[in-house]
């Protein structure tokens, strides 16, 4: 079978990463997302650093491998994705949960928190913890200002050996400018097992002296026996908000691209259906007709937007749960029509960066 190969995608500039969410722990959704996007051709799936979640994603990959011949017959290009987990070296918006006490909510409240939540993580009982991925949109909209977030930081010495033994392919470290000592602690915990990995990713938002900070990190992790990806986190968890969210991630990608920093550069934070057309326009994609810059973006990571594309599928799956296989009601492969509908939706997004011929759109 001719499957997408992640390392080839990096070198050829059409790497696609699915971000399930560093705080997202809803196993049925993670299973469905991992299965569907593997069949659609994703090169990497990024999940929370939790053994149960890692096992769930691995199970989905195994099913995708079984279904790969049928996917090829249907015109899709399935893949053998790398499995990545995310760690943080300090407080980070990706590593938090919202919470509030529903008992003090006014009885006449219109519940704007519930309607704005992109993960359907809020109901009359409060926040459904495993569904919340920490976007924070509910916090400022609460009429009585009672919603707060709780952040957490992994203890690197504890979590690194656990996730390495779970059989992952890649680790991403979320950091921010000025936290080199904190980063070093995470790196020291990972380093003994780095030769087991195929890829190390470093995710960082913009900030003062960003480029100096990234160079300092590069010097710290040398020599590195695996691939290195710099994830430029433009506007975290915002791709599903609106078309303009992609501008920040493209701008940050341009900034880092100009430094000739060794390693691959991959966009995140605000990515959506407009990201690839915007990159086409500014000449930041490899092997395109537009005038190239000195280097190219190697890939794009999609989080909230990629998940939102499958919202109709999740809704249909939940509605037919009483009619589906009772022993495993969340197994989308037991509903073939819905599975391939989902793969078709996901493939449209994956195909944007994978296809060598596209029509430009003006943003």
N, C-alpha and C positions, 0 to 999 in steps of 0.2 A: 504493500500500500504506500502511496505517495503522501506522507503526512508532513505537515509543517514542522520544521526543526527549529527550536528556539535559538540556538547559537547562530544558525544561518540567518534567521530573522534580524538578529542584532547587527550582524556585519552588513546586511543588505539594506538596513534602514526601514524595515517594516515590522518591528517588534510591537506586539499588542499584549498589554497586561490588564487583567481584570483585578480590580481591588474589591474584595468582598467586605473589607473593613477591619481595621485593627481592633475595634471594640465590638464588632458584630458577631454574635454568638448563636444566632438562630439556626440550628443544625439543618432543618428541612430546607430552608432557603439557600444555605451554603451548598448543600448537596445539589440542588437544582441548578444554581448558578454555575457551579464547577462543571457539571455534566454538560449543560447546554453550551457554555462557552468553549469547552474542550472540543465538542463536535463542530462548533463554528470556526475553530482555528486559532484560539488564543494561545499565546506562547508561554504565558505565566499566569498563575492565579495566586493572589496575595491574601492570606487569611490571618486570623488572630493566632497568637502563640499559645495554643491550647491543644494538648494531645488529642482530645475528642474531636476537635475541629479538623485537625490534620488528618486523622483517621477517616473522617467523613469525606473530606476532599479526595483522599486517595481512593476511597470506594467509588466515588463518582468518576474518577479518571479510569478506573478499571472497567466500569460499565461503558464509558465512552469508547474505550478501546474495542470492546465487543461489538459496539454499534458502528464502528468506523466504516466497515464495508458498505453498510446501508447508507451512511452519510455520503460516501463517495458516489454511490449510485444516484443519490438525490441531487448531486451537483455541489455539495459542500466540500470543504477541505479541512477535515479534522486534524487534530494535533496531539502530540504527547507533551502536555504543558509541564513546565517546571513548577514546583510548589514552593512558595515563598511564605515566610512568616515575618511579621514586623515587630521590632523591639524599639523602645524609646530610652533616651538617656536623661530625660527630665520631663516636666509637664509639657503636654502636647495636646492639641485639640482632638487628635485622632484617638487618644487614649483617655476617654472620659465617658461618663454616662449622665443623663439627666435624671432628676428625681424630685418628687414633691409628695406632700401628704394630701390625698384626695378627700380626706374627711373635712378639711377646712375650705374646700372649694365652695363658693356660693352656689346655692341651688339653682339660681337663675343664670348662671354663667353660660355664655354661648360656646365655651370650650374651644377657643381659637387654637390652643395648643394641639388639640386632637386633629383639627383639620389641616394644620400646617406641617405635621410630622410626615416626612417622606417615607418612613419605615413602618407606618401603622403601629407605632410602639406605645401609643397612649390610649387608654380607655378609662372607664369609670373607676377602675381600680388603681389608676396611677400609671407609672411607666412600666412597660413590659421590658424587663432588664435585658434579656437576651436579644431583643429586637433593636434596641437603641444603639446607634453607632456614634453618638456624640456630636451631631452636627450643630446643636445649640440653637436651632431656629425657634424652639419653643420658649426659650428663656426670656427674651425681650417682649414677647407678645402676651405673656400672662397678665391679666388685668390686675391681679393682686400681688404680682411680683414674688410669687412663692416658689417658682421653679429654680433650682440650682443645679450645678453640675459637680460631680465628684471625679477627680482625676486619680490616676494610678500610674506608678512607674514600676516596671518589672525589676526585680532583683537579678542582675545579669548572671551572677555566679550560680543562681538556682535555676533560672529558666533556660539558659543557653544549653547546658548538657541535656536537658529534657527534650527540647525541640530538635537538637542534633540527633539524638538517639531515635527520634520518631521518624526519621527518614526524609527530611526536607531536602530541597535542592538549592535553596537560596535564603538569605537573610537580608532584611532591609533595616537599617538603623535610622530612626527619625531623630534629628538633632536640630539645633538652632545656633546661630552665630554666638560665639562667646562661651560655648559649653565644651571646650576641648577636653577638660579634665573628666567631665562626666562621660563624654564619648569614649575616652580612653579606657574607662572602667568597663564599659560594654565590650569594647574591642578586645580587651585582655581576657574576658570570659569566653568570647567567640574563638579567639585565635587558636587554641589547641585543636579545634575541630574544623578549621577553615579548609583543610585539604579535602574534606568530605563534600564541600559545596561546589556548585557550578558557577555561582554568582554571588557577589556582595553588592547590595545597593545602598546608597546613602541619600536620604531624603532631607531636603533643607528648604525652608522658605526664604524669601528675600530679606535683606537686612543690611545695616551698615557694615562695611568691610566683609561682605559675603565672600568675595572672590579670594581674599587672603585666607579666610577661614577654610574654604574648600581646599586650597593648596596645602594648608597645614594638616588637614585630615589626610590628604593624599600621601604626604611624607610620613605620617604616623603609621599608615597601614602597609607600607612597603617592607619587604616584597610580598606581593599578593598572587597566590597560585591559581586564582579563578578570575572570571570576568568581573569587571567593575562598571556599575551603572550609577550615574548621578541623576537622581530624581529631583527635578526642579518643581517645587510645590507652589504653584502660583497663587491660587485662591482656594484653600482646602474645602473639600466637600461641597462644591457649589455648581458642578456641571449641569445639574438638573434644574437650577434656578432660572436661567435664562440664557439667551444666545450670547450676550456680551461677556459672560463669565470666562470665556476662553481667552480673552485678550490678555489677562494678567499672566496666564501660564505661558503664552507665546512670548510675551515681553521678557519674562524671566529666562525662558529658554534662550532667547537671543543674547541676553547678557552673559550667561554662562558659556554659551557656544563660542563667544568671541575671545575666550581666555586660552583656548587650545589646551584645556585641562585633559590629561590622559584619561581614557575611559569613554564609555558610551553615555550619551545624554538622552534622557527620557522625560517627557512632560507629564505633569499631573496637576491636580488642583484647578478645577474649572473646565476640564476637558468634556467635550460633547460633540455633536454632529458637525459643528462648525470649525472644529480644531484643524482637521486635515485640510479643508479648503483654505483656511487662513495661512497655514504653513506653506501651501502651494504658492499663494500669492507673494509671500515674502521670500520664497526660494530656500526654505529650510528642510526640504525633503530630498532624499537621495534619488538619483536617476529620474528626475522630472525635467520637463521642458523649460521651467522657469530658470532664471539665472542663479547659479548656485553661489552660496557663500563658501568660506574656506572649509567649513565642515558642515555636517548635517545632523539633524535630530535623528536618533536611531530608533525611537519608538515613543509610544504614548500609552499611559495608564489611564483607564477609565474606571471610576468608582460609582458615585451616586447616579450618574447618567446611565451607565450600563445596567445598573440594577433597576432603574426606573423603566427602562425599555421592556422589562419582563413583568412589570406590575400587572398588566391584563392577564398574563398567564398564571401568575400566582393567585389572582382572584378566581379565575376559572377552576384552578386546581382545588382551591378550598371549597368552592361551591359544589364540586362533584365528589368530594371526599366520601360522603355517605354511600355513593354509588360505585366507588372504586374498590380496589382490593383492600379489605379491612385490615389485614395483617400489616400492610405498609401503605397507608393512605396517601403519603406524601411522595411516593415514587413516581415521578413524572413519566418514566419509561413504560409504566403500565397503561398509559394513555397515549399511544403513539401519535395520534393526530395533534394533540396538544404539544407533545415533545417537539415534533418537527416544525410546528408553528413557532415555537420558542426559538429553535435553532435558526429559523429563517430571519426572525427579528434580530437576533444577536449577530448573525452573519452579515447583515447590512452594515452594522457598525464596524465589525472586524474587517470587512472587505474594503472599507475606505482607505486604510493604510496599506493593505495587502495588494490592492489592485494597481498595476502600473499605468492604467489609463482612466482618468477621471475628468469630469466636467467641473471647472472651477465655479465657485459661488462667491459672490461679493458679500462681505460681512459689514 
